[in-house]
């Protein structure tokens, strides 16, 4: 009978999930309210896009006005990423996990998947409609113009002012904080 990980798998998954939650940042910063259903690779989530409605003057009448027909469009987002972070477990590692001893490799696997998720989301910047700054130039080297321009673009696009976030790499953060 081949060796199986059936007994140890729940503990492996809970440890990896804990590490994933600690290290995965970008999913917390994007809207994920579109589907709570589990889906598989290759499926799509349809994101509704609201239709603009024109305001008009009210015309008093004894008959209710006909409401405008609204067509709710959707944009399909394909679930086309499937990642793994494989590692080898010795019999001793399996025993340690069963005894409640944390195996560093399990947490490292969760961290690796978290980094891949963050990178996938960060790489979507090329699909952003508006942008500011100069590609290849680290912002905040001399002033805060990059942040001011980003705020201006968000305001011009009527983006809600609450819950805005700015994601900085190590160099941008050092420039912005003055901790070079």
C-alpha positions as CSV (number, residue, x, y, z in Angstrom):
1,X,0.0,0.0,0.0
2,X,1.5,3.4,-1.0
3,X,2.2,6.0,1.6
4,X,-0.5,8.7,1.7
5,X,-0.7,12.2,3.3
6,X,-4.4,11.8,4.2
7,X,-3.7,12.1,7.9
8,X,-1.3,15.0,7.7
9,X,-2.9,17.0,4.8
10,X,-5.4,19.0,6.9
11,X,-2.5,20.3,9.1
12,X,-0.4,21.0,6.0
13,X,-3.2,23.0,4.4
14,X,-4.0,25.0,7.5
15,X,-0.4,25.9,8.0
16,X,0.0,26.9,4.3
17,X,-3.3,28.8,4.4
18,X,-2.1,30.7,7.4
19,X,1.1,31.7,5.7
20,X,-0.8,32.6,2.5
21,X,-3.1,34.9,4.5
22,X,-0.1,36.6,6.2
23,X,1.8,37.2,3.0
24,X,-0.9,37.9,0.3
25,X,-1.5,41.6,0.1
26,X,-2.9,42.6,-3.3
27,X,-6.2,40.5,-3.0
28,X,-7.1,42.7,0.0
29,X,-6.7,45.8,-2.1
30,X,-8.9,44.9,-5.1
31,X,-12.7,44.4,-5.3
32,X,-13.5,40.7,-5.0
33,X,-17.2,41.1,-4.3
34,X,-18.3,39.7,-7.6
35,X,-18.6,36.0,-6.9
36,X,-18.5,33.9,-3.7
37,X,-19.0,30.7,-5.7
38,X,-16.1,28.3,-6.0
39,X,-14.8,28.1,-9.5
40,X,-12.3,26.1,-11.4
41,X,-9.4,27.0,-13.7
42,X,-10.8,28.1,-17.1
43,X,-14.1,29.4,-15.6
44,X,-15.0,33.1,-15.8
45,X,-16.5,35.5,-13.3
46,X,-18.9,38.0,-14.9
47,X,-18.4,41.5,-13.4
48,X,-21.4,43.8,-13.9
49,X,-20.6,47.3,-15.3
50,X,-23.3,49.9,-14.4
51,X,-25.0,51.8,-17.2
52,X,-24.9,55.6,-17.1
53,X,-28.3,57.2,-16.3
54,X,-29.1,60.8,-17.4
55,X,-30.9,63.1,-14.9
56,X,-33.8,65.0,-16.4
57,X,-36.3,67.6,-15.2
58,X,-39.4,66.2,-13.6
59,X,-42.5,66.9,-15.7
60,X,-45.7,66.9,-13.5
61,X,-48.3,64.6,-15.1
62,X,-51.2,62.4,-14.1
63,X,-49.4,59.4,-15.6
64,X,-46.2,57.8,-14.3
65,X,-43.3,58.3,-16.7
66,X,-41.8,55.3,-18.6
67,X,-38.6,54.3,-17.0
68,X,-35.6,54.0,-19.2
69,X,-34.5,50.5,-20.2
70,X,-31.2,49.7,-18.6
71,X,-28.9,47.1,-20.0
72,X,-26.5,45.8,-17.4
73,X,-23.3,44.8,-19.2
74,X,-20.8,42.4,-17.8
75,X,-17.1,41.9,-18.4
76,X,-15.9,38.3,-18.1
77,X,-12.8,37.8,-16.0
78,X,-11.2,34.5,-16.8
79,X,-9.8,32.4,-14.0
80,X,-6.7,31.4,-15.9
81,X,-4.0,31.1,-13.3
82,X,-3.2,27.9,-11.4
83,X,-0.2,27.8,-9.2
84,X,1.6,25.3,-7.1
85,X,4.6,25.4,-4.8
86,X,5.8,21.8,-4.4
87,X,8.2,20.5,-1.8
88,X,9.4,17.2,-0.3
89,X,8.3,16.0,3.1
90,X,10.4,13.4,4.9
91,X,8.8,10.9,7.3
92,X,10.2,13.0,10.1
93,X,8.6,16.2,8.7
94,X,5.2,14.3,8.5
95,X,5.6,13.2,12.1
96,X,6.5,16.7,13.2
97,X,3.4,18.1,11.5
98,X,1.2,15.4,13.1
99,X,2.7,16.4,16.5
100,X,1.9,20.1,15.9
101,X,5.5,21.1,15.1
102,X,5.6,23.7,12.4
103,X,7.5,22.7,9.3
104,X,9.1,25.8,7.7
105,X,8.8,24.4,4.2
106,X,5.0,24.4,4.4
107,X,4.9,28.0,5.4
108,X,7.4,28.8,2.7
109,X,5.2,27.2,0.1
110,X,2.3,29.4,1.2
111,X,4.5,32.4,1.0
112,X,5.6,31.5,-2.5
113,X,2.0,31.2,-3.7
114,X,1.1,34.5,-2.0
115,X,4.0,36.2,-3.9
116,X,2.7,34.7,-7.2
117,X,-0.8,36.0,-6.5
118,X,0.5,39.5,-5.7
119,X,2.7,39.5,-8.8
120,X,-0.2,38.4,-11.0
121,X,-2.4,41.3,-9.7
122,X,0.4,43.9,-9.9
123,X,1.2,42.9,-13.5
124,X,-2.4,44.0,-14.5
125,X,-1.3,47.6,-14.3
126,X,-0.7,47.6,-18.1
127,X,-4.5,47.3,-18.5
128,X,-5.1,50.4,-16.5
129,X,-6.8,53.1,-18.5
130,X,-5.1,56.1,-17.0
131,X,-1.6,56.3,-15.6
132,X,0.9,58.8,-14.3
133,X,4.6,58.9,-13.8
134,X,7.4,57.8,-16.1
135,X,8.1,54.1,-16.6
136,X,11.4,53.0,-15.2
137,X,11.7,56.0,-12.9
138,X,11.2,55.6,-9.2
139,X,8.8,58.1,-7.9
140,X,9.3,60.5,-4.9
141,X,13.0,61.0,-5.6
142,X,12.6,64.7,-5.2
143,X,9.0,65.5,-4.6
144,X,5.4,64.2,-4.2
145,X,4.2,65.1,-7.7
146,X,3.5,61.4,-8.6
147,X,1.1,61.0,-5.7
148,X,-0.6,64.4,-6.5
149,X,-1.0,63.4,-10.1
150,X,-2.4,60.0,-9.2
151,X,-4.9,61.6,-6.9
152,X,-5.9,64.1,-9.6
153,X,-6.6,61.3,-12.1
154,X,-8.6,59.4,-9.6
155,X,-10.7,62.5,-8.8
156,X,-11.2,63.3,-12.5
157,X,-12.5,59.7,-13.0
158,X,-14.9,60.2,-10.1
159,X,-13.4,57.3,-8.2
160,X,-14.7,57.1,-4.6
161,X,-12.3,58.8,-2.2
162,X,-12.7,56.2,0.5
163,X,-10.5,53.1,0.7
164,X,-7.9,54.3,-1.8
165,X,-4.5,52.6,-1.5
166,X,-1.1,53.2,-2.9
167,X,1.2,50.2,-3.5
168,X,4.9,51.1,-3.4
169,X,8.0,49.0,-4.0
170,X,11.0,49.2,-1.7
171,X,12.7,52.1,-3.5
172,X,9.5,54.2,-3.8
173,X,8.7,53.6,-0.2
174,X,12.2,54.7,0.8
175,X,11.9,57.9,-1.2
176,X,8.4,58.7,0.0
177,X,9.3,58.2,3.7
178,X,12.7,59.8,3.5
179,X,14.3,56.7,4.9
180,X,17.0,56.1,2.3
